[in-house]
Amino acid sequence: MRSRLAGFAVFSLFVLMMVPAYASVTSLSLEKSFYTTDEKFGFIGTLNETDSVFVIIRNAGGAFKGMLSDPLSTDEFNVIPRPVSDFFKFKGIYDATAFTGQEKEENGFTIKLEFDGEKLFEVQDFVLQLKTIIDKTIEVEKTISFTASLTDSSIDDAVFSLNSAAINEGATIDPSSGKFVWTPAPKHGNIIPVQYLFDIIVTKGAQEDIEKFKITVQQAYDEPEKEPEPEPTTSEPKELGIAPFVDESKDPQSYVDRYNTEASYKKWFDDNYSEYSSIYEAVGLEKQLEIPAPFVDESKDPQSYVDRYNSEASYKKWFDDNYSEYSSIYEAVGLDEPKELAPFVDPNLDPQYYIDRYNNEIIYKDWFDKTYPDITIYKAVGLDEPVIEEPEFGECGKGTKLIDGKCTIVATKSEGGGCLIATAAYGSEMAPQVQLLREIRDNQLMKTDSGVSFMTGFNQFYYSFSPYIADMQRENPVFQEVVKIGITPLLSSLSIMSYAESESQVIGYGIGVILMNIGMYFAAPVMLFYGIRKVRRVRF
């Protein structure tokens, strides 16, 4: 009975040793709050059992962008850092999924990252929103102040600011507390109440919120009494025609030029031909618009006039009544009218960001084409359509060359295949272990002369037998598992090559890895066999 119990205990201990506990990732985050494009980024996290950890980066459309790893982790892991520029080319949201060698990617721990073109950071789990600000009323030279606040009072370090129009009017806001202060000057008053529009902006990280409100400055002045208008005359206006002094054989522009450049000639015309509205009418020319208009002070920013036109009703009416010859306020101040943008476009973002998303994200492209079928993505974001140059006659496509008037297939340099044995062992070329081998080959070995020389000789030897072993794995699942267990130490040791970035480091780390594998696969078994044989001789 005791011998049976002892045997059962030994068998249970053997099962526990041979069948490891299931390891999984329990947390994941960036090692820093953010990274710039010229830095290397990394992840840290925790797991419940010792195992290798892989972190795969995918864009919003699910496309694979790269992988990081920690070859052997205990309770905590810290992946090998990689350059931000190698993984993130376009602005947008990305998924980072961490999982162990015993897990599938879909069962891993996922967080969301955002790349704004300059920085990489983790997407926050809070919503930044300002409380509603009611409209205000104030008198000229009286001060109005209040404090803008967030709906979520637990958010710290938010930064408050004002739009440019509010700053031009003299308003201020404390960037930390959100206290708004404005004292309307006499110039802000009028014979009627005047409304001014303000934007309070709050930002934190990548989030931003804007609250618009209106301040009405009460009537500051009485309307002056109008003088009685003279009775209209019954006589019809007489057509003046071209003035008598004009020689029609001459260029009429010459009279305009003399009027504008000679003070005595200007005085003579104004004194003797006051019945003409201008020198242009006298010589039979249409008066050209003066750009910028006479009221524009060229030492000021022309955008300030546009802002006043859009925000002050009295200023808009004054311009429309007195300068109706101009098609718009933009023409009067010498600015190009802005192109109309689609409703979803944020004018503060680079329009190329939307073009890149349209060209790289299938879901985004389908959404745009269905929602805005009548316009192109370029017109929606305010950009000119690109000019597409048609290929000249006789051009051939990729992989072919024009020979004797015909496109003929030519040989191209192979980019290199994957690891046949590892692919068969893990069942897919997209397995993290296979991708780790591929990235070491492409990012470390193939970028140095010594690495290229090594891979050339190694490939000739490796591909002479690897197809047969890969076929045997596919036909025999037991043999496949044996190979998978056998190459696991090799994969762990090869991950050290991820640190090699120069010629000397590739040689040094490469020799170290080779010696390590010789020790694991040859020296250690020989020493074990010799030790067992020596013990047997002593006993017998």
C-alpha positions as CSV (number, residue, x, y, z in Angstrom):
1,M,0.0,0.0,0.0
2,R,2.8,2.4,0.9
3,S,4.6,1.6,-2.3
4,R,1.5,2.5,-4.3
5,L,1.1,5.8,-2.5
6,A,4.8,6.6,-3.1
7,G,4.5,5.8,-6.7
8,F,1.4,8.0,-7.1
9,A,3.2,10.9,-5.3
10,V,6.2,10.6,-7.7
11,F,3.9,10.5,-10.7
12,S,2.0,13.7,-9.5
13,L,5.3,15.5,-9.0
14,F,6.4,14.5,-12.5
15,V,3.2,15.9,-14.0
16,L,3.5,19.2,-12.1
17,M,7.1,19.5,-13.4
18,M,6.3,18.7,-17.0
19,V,3.0,20.7,-17.3
20,P,3.7,24.3,-16.5
21,A,1.1,26.7,-15.1
22,Y,-0.7,28.9,-17.7
23,A,1.0,32.3,-17.8
24,S,-0.9,35.4,-18.8
25,V,-0.3,39.2,-18.9
26,T,-2.1,41.1,-16.1
27,S,-1.1,44.7,-16.9
28,L,0.5,46.8,-19.6
29,S,1.6,50.5,-20.0
30,L,4.2,52.7,-21.6
31,E,7.4,53.0,-19.6
32,K,7.2,56.8,-19.9
33,S,4.2,59.2,-20.2
34,F,5.1,60.0,-23.8
35,Y,7.9,59.5,-26.4
36,T,9.1,61.8,-29.2
37,T,9.9,60.5,-32.7
38,D,13.6,60.5,-32.1
39,E,13.4,58.3,-29.0
40,K,13.1,54.6,-28.4
41,F,9.8,53.5,-26.7
42,G,9.2,50.5,-24.4
43,F,6.5,48.8,-22.3
44,I,6.4,47.6,-18.8
45,G,3.8,45.3,-17.1
46,T,3.1,42.3,-14.9
47,L,2.2,38.6,-15.5
48,N,1.2,35.8,-13.2
49,E,3.9,33.2,-14.2
50,T,7.4,33.2,-15.6
51,D,7.3,33.2,-19.4
52,S,8.4,35.1,-22.6
53,V,6.2,38.2,-23.3
54,F,5.5,39.7,-26.8
55,V,3.8,43.0,-27.5
56,I,2.3,43.5,-31.0
57,I,1.4,46.9,-32.4
58,R,-1.4,47.2,-34.9
59,N,-3.1,50.3,-36.5
60,A,-6.8,51.1,-36.3
61,G,-7.4,49.0,-39.4
62,G,-5.7,45.9,-37.8
63,A,-2.5,46.1,-39.9
64,F,0.6,44.7,-38.2
65,K,3.2,47.5,-37.5
66,G,5.8,45.6,-35.4
67,M,6.6,43.6,-32.3
68,L,8.6,44.1,-29.1
69,S,9.5,41.3,-26.6
70,D,11.0,40.4,-23.3
71,P,12.6,36.9,-23.7
72,L,12.2,35.8,-20.1
73,S,10.0,37.5,-17.5
74,T,9.0,36.6,-13.9
75,D,6.4,38.7,-12.1
76,E,7.2,41.8,-14.1
77,F,8.4,42.4,-17.6
78,N,10.2,45.2,-19.5
79,V,10.4,44.8,-23.3
80,I,13.5,45.7,-25.4
81,P,13.0,49.3,-26.5
82,R,12.6,50.1,-30.2
83,P,12.6,53.4,-32.2
84,V,9.3,55.2,-32.4
85,S,9.9,56.1,-36.1
86,D,10.2,52.3,-37.0
87,F,6.6,51.6,-35.9
88,F,4.6,54.9,-36.2
89,K,4.5,56.6,-39.6
90,F,1.1,58.2,-39.6
91,K,-1.1,60.0,-37.1
92,G,-3.9,58.0,-35.5
93,I,-4.9,55.5,-32.8
94,Y,-3.0,52.2,-32.5
95,D,-3.6,49.0,-30.4
96,A,-0.7,47.5,-28.3
97,T,-1.5,43.9,-27.2
98,A,0.8,42.0,-24.8
99,F,0.7,38.2,-24.4
100,T,2.9,35.3,-23.3
101,G,4.3,32.5,-25.3
102,Q,1.5,30.3,-24.0
103,E,-1.3,32.7,-25.0
104,K,-2.8,33.7,-28.3
105,E,-2.7,37.4,-29.3
106,E,-6.5,37.7,-29.1
107,N,-6.4,36.6,-25.4
108,G,-3.7,39.2,-24.5
109,F,-3.9,42.5,-22.6
110,T,-4.6,45.5,-24.9
111,I,-4.1,49.2,-24.5
112,K,-4.6,52.1,-26.9
113,L,-1.9,54.4,-28.1
114,E,-2.1,57.7,-30.0
115,F,0.6,59.2,-32.3
116,D,0.1,62.9,-33.2
117,G,3.0,63.1,-35.6
118,E,5.5,64.3,-33.0
119,K,4.7,62.3,-29.8
120,L,3.5,58.8,-28.9
121,F,1.4,58.5,-25.7
122,E,-1.2,56.3,-24.1
123,V,-4.9,57.3,-24.7
124,Q,-6.4,58.6,-21.5
125,D,-9.4,57.1,-19.8
126,F,-11.1,60.4,-18.9
127,V,-13.3,62.9,-20.9
128,L,-12.2,66.5,-20.8
129,Q,-15.3,68.8,-20.9
130,L,-16.0,72.3,-19.8
131,K,-19.1,73.3,-17.9
132,T,-21.6,75.4,-19.9
133,I,-21.0,79.2,-19.6
134,I,-24.1,81.4,-19.8
135,D,-24.0,84.6,-21.8
136,K,-23.0,87.8,-20.0
137,T,-23.9,91.5,-20.1
138,I,-21.5,94.4,-19.1
139,E,-21.1,98.1,-19.4
140,V,-18.2,100.0,-21.0
141,E,-15.2,100.3,-18.6
142,K,-16.7,97.8,-16.1
143,T,-14.9,94.6,-15.4
144,I,-16.4,91.2,-15.8
145,S,-14.8,88.1,-14.3
146,F,-15.7,84.4,-13.6
147,T,-14.0,81.1,-13.4
148,A,-14.4,78.4,-16.0
149,S,-14.5,74.8,-14.6
150,L,-14.6,71.2,-15.8
151,T,-17.5,68.7,-15.4
152,D,-15.0,66.3,-13.9
153,S,-13.4,68.1,-10.9
154,S,-11.0,65.2,-10.3
155,I,-8.9,66.1,-13.4
156,D,-5.7,68.0,-12.6
157,D,-3.2,70.0,-14.6
158,A,-5.6,71.1,-17.4
159,V,-4.5,74.2,-19.2
160,F,-7.0,77.0,-20.0
161,S,-6.6,79.5,-22.9
162,L,-8.6,81.9,-25.2
163,N,-9.0,82.2,-28.9
164,S,-7.1,84.9,-30.8
165,A,-10.2,87.1,-31.2
166,A,-10.7,87.2,-27.5
167,I,-7.1,88.1,-26.9
168,N,-7.2,90.9,-29.5
169,E,-10.2,92.4,-27.6
170,G,-8.0,92.5,-24.4
171,A,-9.5,89.5,-22.5
172,T,-7.3,87.3,-20.3
173,I,-7.6,84.0,-18.6
174,D,-5.4,82.3,-15.9
175,P,-4.1,79.1,-17.6
176,S,-4.2,77.1,-14.3
177,S,-7.3,78.3,-12.5
178,G,-9.4,79.2,-15.5
179,K,-10.3,82.7,-14.2
180,F,-11.5,84.9,-17.1
181,V,-11.2,88.8,-16.9
182,W,-12.3,91.4,-19.4
183,T,-12.9,95.2,-19.1
184,P,-14.5,96.6,-22.3
185,A,-12.8,99.8,-23.5
186,P,-14.8,102.8,-24.9
187,K,-14.0,101.5,-28.4
188,H,-16.1,98.4,-27.6
189,G,-19.2,100.5,-27.1
190,N,-21.7,101.9,-29.7
191,I,-25.0,103.6,-30.1
192,I,-26.6,100.2,-29.8
193,P,-25.7,97.1,-27.7
194,V,-22.8,95.2,-29.3
195,Q,-22.2,91.4,-28.9
196,Y,-18.7,89.9,-28.7
197,L,-18.1,86.2,-29.0
198,F,-15.4,84.4,-26.9
199,D,-14.0,80.9,-26.9
200,I,-12.5,79.3,-23.8
201,I,-10.2,76.4,-24.6
202,V,-9.0,73.7,-22.2
203,T,-6.4,71.1,-23.1
204,K,-4.8,68.1,-21.3
205,G,-2.6,65.6,-23.2
206,A,-4.3,64.9,-26.6
207,Q,-7.7,66.0,-25.4
208,E,-9.2,69.5,-26.0
209,D,-12.6,71.1,-25.4
210,I,-14.0,74.5,-26.4
211,E,-16.9,76.4,-24.7
212,K,-18.3,79.3,-26.7
213,F,-20.2,82.2,-25.0
214,K,-21.3,85.7,-25.7
215,I,-20.8,89.0,-23.9
216,T,-23.1,91.9,-24.7
217,V,-21.7,95.5,-24.1
218,Q,-24.7,97.7,-23.4
219,Q,-25.4,100.9,-25.3
220,A,-22.6,103.4,-24.6
221,Y,-23.6,106.4,-26.7
222,D,-26.7,108.3,-27.9
223,E,-27.4,108.3,-31.6
224,P,-26.6,111.8,-33.0
225,E,-29.5,113.7,-34.5
226,K,-29.7,113.5,-38.3
227,E,-29.7,116.7,-40.3
228,P,-32.8,117.1,-42.5
229,E,-32.2,115.7,-46.0
230,P,-32.6,118.2,-48.9
231,E,-35.6,117.9,-51.1
232,P,-34.9,115.8,-54.1
233,T,-34.7,117.7,-57.4
234,T,-37.1,116.9,-60.2
235,S,-34.5,117.3,-62.9
236,E,-33.0,114.1,-64.3
237,P,-29.2,113.7,-63.9
238,K,-27.2,114.7,-67.0
239,E,-24.8,112.3,-68.5
240,L,-21.3,113.9,-68.3
241,G,-19.4,111.7,-70.8
242,I,-15.7,112.1,-71.3
243,A,-14.3,115.4,-70.1
244,P,-13.4,118.1,-72.8
245,F,-9.6,118.1,-71.9
246,V,-9.2,114.4,-72.8
247,D,-7.4,113.7,-76.1
248,E,-9.0,110.5,-77.3
249,S,-5.9,109.6,-79.3
250,K,-3.9,109.2,-76.0
251,D,-4.0,106.3,-73.6
252,P,-6.6,107.4,-70.9
253,Q,-4.4,105.7,-68.2
254,S,-1.8,108.4,-68.7
255,Y,-4.3,111.0,-67.2
256,V,-4.9,108.7,-64.2
257,D,-1.2,108.3,-63.7
258,R,-0.6,112.1,-63.8
259,Y,-3.5,112.6,-61.3
260,N,-1.9,110.1,-58.9
261,T,1.7,111.3,-59.2
262,E,1.4,115.1,-59.8
263,A,-0.1,117.1,-56.9
264,S,-0.6,120.3,-59.1
265,Y,-2.4,118.3,-61.8
266,K,-4.6,116.7,-59.1
267,K,-5.5,120.1,-57.7
268,W,-6.3,121.5,-61.1
269,F,-8.6,118.6,-61.9
270,D,-10.4,118.7,-58.5
271,D,-11.0,122.5,-58.8
272,N,-12.2,122.5,-62.4
273,Y,-14.0,119.2,-62.8
274,S,-15.7,118.6,-59.5
275,E,-18.9,117.4,-61.3
276,Y,-17.0,114.1,-62.0
277,S,-16.9,111.5,-59.2
278,S,-13.3,110.6,-60.1
279,I,-10.6,110.9,-62.7
280,Y,-11.6,107.5,-63.9
281,E,-15.1,108.8,-64.9
282,A,-13.6,111.8,-66.6
283,V,-11.4,109.8,-68.9
284,G,-13.9,107.0,-69.5
285,L,-12.3,104.2,-67.4
286,E,-13.8,102.1,-64.7
287,K,-12.4,102.8,-61.3
288,Q,-10.2,100.0,-60.0
289,L,-10.6,98.7,-56.5
290,E,-8.0,99.8,-54.1
291,I,-6.6,96.7,-52.3
292,P,-6.3,96.9,-49.4
293,A,-9.2,99.2,-48.9
294,P,-8.5,102.8,-47.6
295,F,-9.7,102.0,-44.1
296,V,-7.1,99.2,-43.6
297,D,-4.0,100.0,-41.6
298,E,-1.3,97.9,-43.2
299,S,0.8,97.8,-40.0
300,K,-2.0,95.6,-38.4
301,D,-2.8,92.0,-39.0
302,P,-5.5,91.9,-41.7
303,Q,-7.0,88.9,-39.9
304,S,-8.1,91.3,-37.1
305,Y,-10.5,93.0,-39.5
306,V,-11.9,89.7,-40.6
307,D,-12.4,88.7,-36.9
308,R,-14.2,92.0,-36.2
309,Y,-16.5,91.5,-39.2
310,N,-17.4,88.0,-38.1
311,S,-18.0,88.9,-34.4
312,E,-19.3,92.4,-34.4
313,A,-22.7,93.0,-36.0
314,S,-22.3,96.8,-36.1
315,Y,-18.9,96.6,-37.7
316,K,-20.3,94.2,-40.3
317,K,-23.2,96.6,-41.1
318,W,-20.8,99.5,-41.4
319,F,-18.5,97.6,-43.9
320,D,-21.4,96.3,-46.0
321,D,-23.0,99.8,-46.3
322,N,-19.8,101.7,-47.1
323,Y,-17.7,99.2,-49.1
324,S,-20.3,97.3,-51.2
325,E,-17.9,97.4,-54.2
326,Y,-15.8,94.7,-52.5
327,S,-17.0,91.1,-52.9
328,S,-16.1,90.3,-49.3
329,I,-14.1,91.5,-46.3
330,Y,-11.3,89.2,-47.4
331,E,-10.9,91.0,-50.7
332,A,-11.0,94.4,-48.9
333,V,-8.1,93.5,-46.6
334,G,-6.1,91.6,-49.3
335,L,-6.6,88.0,-48.0
336,D,-7.7,84.9,-49.9
337,E,-11.1,83.6,-48.9
338,P,-10.7,80.3,-47.0
339,K,-12.0,77.1,-48.7
340,E,-15.1,75.6,-47.3
341,L,-14.2,72.5,-45.3
342,A,-16.4,69.4,-44.7
343,P,-18.1,69.3,-41.2
344,F,-15.9,66.5,-39.9
345,V,-12.6,68.4,-40.6
346,D,-10.8,70.0,-37.6
347,P,-9.1,73.2,-39.0
348,N,-6.4,72.9,-36.3
349,L,-5.2,69.6,-37.7
350,D,-2.9,69.1,-40.7
351,P,-5.2,68.2,-43.7
352,Q,-2.7,65.6,-44.8
353,Y,-3.6,63.6,-41.7
354,Y,-7.1,63.0,-43.3
355,I,-5.5,62.1,-46.7
356,D,-3.2,59.6,-45.0
357,R,-6.1,57.9,-43.1
358,Y,-8.1,57.7,-46.3
359,N,-5.2,56.1,-48.2
360,N,-4.2,53.7,-45.4
361,E,-7.4,52.7,-43.5
362,I,-10.0,50.8,-45.5
363,I,-12.8,51.3,-42.9
364,Y,-12.1,55.1,-43.0
365,K,-12.1,55.2,-46.8
366,D,-15.5,53.3,-47.0
367,W,-17.0,55.6,-44.4
368,F,-16.0,58.7,-46.3
369,D,-17.1,57.5,-49.8
370,K,-20.5,56.6,-48.4
371,T,-21.0,59.8,-46.4
372,Y,-19.6,62.2,-49.0
373,P,-20.1,60.6,-52.4
374,D,-20.2,64.0,-54.3
375,I,-16.7,65.3,-53.2
376,T,-13.2,63.9,-53.0
377,I,-11.1,63.7,-49.8
378,Y,-8.9,66.5,-51.1
379,K,-11.8,68.9,-51.6
380,A,-13.3,67.9,-48.2
381,V,-10.1,69.0,-46.4
382,G,-9.4,72.1,-48.6
383,L,-6.5,70.8,-50.6
384,D,-5.9,70.9,-54.4
385,E,-6.4,67.7,-56.3
386,P,-3.0,66.0,-57.1
387,V,-1.9,66.0,-60.7
388,I,-1.7,62.4,-62.0
389,E,0.9,62.0,-64.7
390,E,0.0,59.4,-67.3
391,P,2.9,57.0,-68.0
392,E,4.6,57.5,-71.4
393,F,4.2,55.0,-74.2
394,G,6.7,52.2,-73.8
395,E,6.8,52.1,-70.0
396,C,6.6,48.7,-68.3
397,G,5.4,47.7,-64.9
398,K,7.3,46.4,-61.8
399,G,9.3,43.3,-62.5
400,T,9.4,43.8,-66.3
401,K,11.7,45.7,-68.7
402,L,11.1,47.0,-72.3
403,I,13.2,44.8,-74.6
404,D,12.8,45.1,-78.4
405,G,9.4,46.9,-77.9
406,K,8.0,44.2,-75.6
407,C,7.6,44.1,-71.8
408,T,9.8,41.2,-70.7
409,I,9.9,39.6,-67.2
410,V,13.3,40.2,-65.6
411,A,14.9,38.5,-62.6
412,T,14.7,40.5,-59.3
413,K,16.6,40.2,-56.1
414,S,14.8,38.1,-53.6
415,E,13.9,39.7,-50.3
416,G,14.6,36.4,-48.4
417,G,12.1,33.9,-47.0
418,G,11.1,32.9,-43.5
419,C,12.4,30.2,-41.1
420,L,10.8,27.0,-42.5
421,I,11.4,24.9,-39.3
422,A,10.0,27.6,-36.9
423,T,7.1,28.3,-39.2
424,A,6.1,24.6,-39.3
425,A,6.6,24.3,-35.5
426,Y,4.4,27.2,-34.6
427,G,1.9,26.8,-37.5
428,S,2.1,30.2,-39.1
429,E,4.5,32.8,-40.5
430,M,2.7,35.4,-38.3
431,A,3.5,33.6,-35.1
432,P,5.4,36.0,-32.7
433,Q,8.4,33.6,-32.5
434,V,8.7,33.5,-36.3
435,Q,8.3,37.3,-36.5
436,L,11.1,37.7,-33.8
437,L,13.5,35.7,-36.0
438,R,12.5,37.7,-39.1
439,E,13.0,41.1,-37.3
440,I,16.4,40.0,-36.0
441,R,17.4,39.0,-39.6
442,D,16.1,42.2,-41.3
443,N,16.8,44.8,-38.6
444,Q,20.2,43.6,-37.2
445,L,22.0,41.0,-39.4
446,M,21.1,42.3,-42.9
447,K,22.1,45.9,-42.0
448,T,25.8,45.0,-41.5
449,D,28.4,43.5,-43.9
450,S,29.3,40.7,-41.4
451,G,25.6,39.9,-40.9
452,V,25.0,39.7,-44.7
453,S,28.1,37.4,-45.1
454,F,26.9,35.2,-42.3
455,M,23.3,34.9,-43.7
456,T,24.6,34.0,-47.2
457,G,26.6,31.1,-45.9
458,F,24.0,30.0,-43.4
459,N,21.2,30.0,-45.9
460,Q,23.1,27.7,-48.2
461,F,23.5,25.2,-45.4
462,Y,20.1,25.7,-43.7
463,Y,17.9,25.4,-46.8
464,S,19.6,22.2,-47.8
465,F,17.8,20.2,-45.1
466,S,15.1,22.5,-43.5
467,P,12.4,21.7,-46.1
468,Y,12.5,18.0,-45.2
469,I,12.3,18.7,-41.4
470,A,9.4,21.1,-42.0
471,D,7.5,18.4,-44.0
472,M,8.1,15.9,-41.3
473,Q,6.6,18.3,-38.7
474,R,3.4,18.8,-40.8
475,E,3.0,15.0,-41.1
476,N,3.8,14.2,-37.5
477,P,2.3,16.4,-34.7
478,V,4.4,14.6,-32.0
479,F,7.6,15.4,-33.9
480,Q,6.3,19.0,-34.3
481,E,6.0,19.4,-30.5
482,V,9.5,17.9,-30.0
483,V,11.0,20.4,-32.4
484,K,9.1,23.3,-30.8
485,I,10.5,22.3,-27.3
486,G,13.9,21.9,-28.8
487,I,14.2,25.3,-30.5
488,T,12.7,27.3,-27.5
489,P,16.2,27.8,-25.9
490,L,17.5,28.8,-29.3
491,L,14.8,31.5,-29.7
492,S,15.4,32.9,-26.2
493,S,19.2,33.2,-26.8
494,L,18.7,34.8,-30.3
495,S,16.5,37.6,-28.8
496,I,19.8,39.0,-27.4
497,M,20.6,40.0,-31.0
498,S,17.9,42.7,-30.7
499,Y,20.4,44.8,-28.8
500,A,23.0,44.7,-31.6
501,E,23.0,48.0,-33.6
502,S,26.5,48.3,-35.0
503,E,29.0,46.1,-37.0
504,S,31.0,45.3,-33.8
505,Q,27.9,44.6,-31.7
506,V,26.6,42.2,-34.3
507,I,29.9,40.3,-34.4
508,G,30.2,40.3,-30.5
509,Y,26.7,39.3,-29.8
510,G,26.7,36.8,-32.6
511,I,29.8,35.0,-31.3
512,G,28.2,35.0,-27.8
513,V,25.0,33.5,-29.1
514,I,26.8,30.8,-31.0
515,L,28.9,29.8,-28.0
516,M,25.8,29.8,-25.8
517,N,24.0,27.4,-28.1
518,I,27.0,25.2,-28.4
519,G,27.0,25.0,-24.6
520,M,23.3,24.3,-24.4
521,Y,23.0,21.8,-27.2
522,F,26.4,20.0,-27.2
523,A,28.6,20.7,-24.1
524,A,25.9,20.4,-21.5
525,P,24.6,17.0,-22.8
526,V,28.2,15.6,-23.1
527,M,29.0,16.7,-19.5
528,L,25.7,15.2,-18.3
529,F,26.4,11.9,-20.1
530,Y,30.0,11.8,-18.7
531,G,28.8,12.5,-15.2
532,I,26.2,9.7,-15.4
533,R,28.7,7.3,-16.7
534,K,31.2,8.2,-14.0
535,V,28.6,7.7,-11.3
536,R,27.7,4.3,-12.7
537,R,31.4,3.2,-12.6
538,V,31.7,4.2,-9.0
539,R,28.6,2.2,-8.0
540,F,29.4,-0.9,-10.0
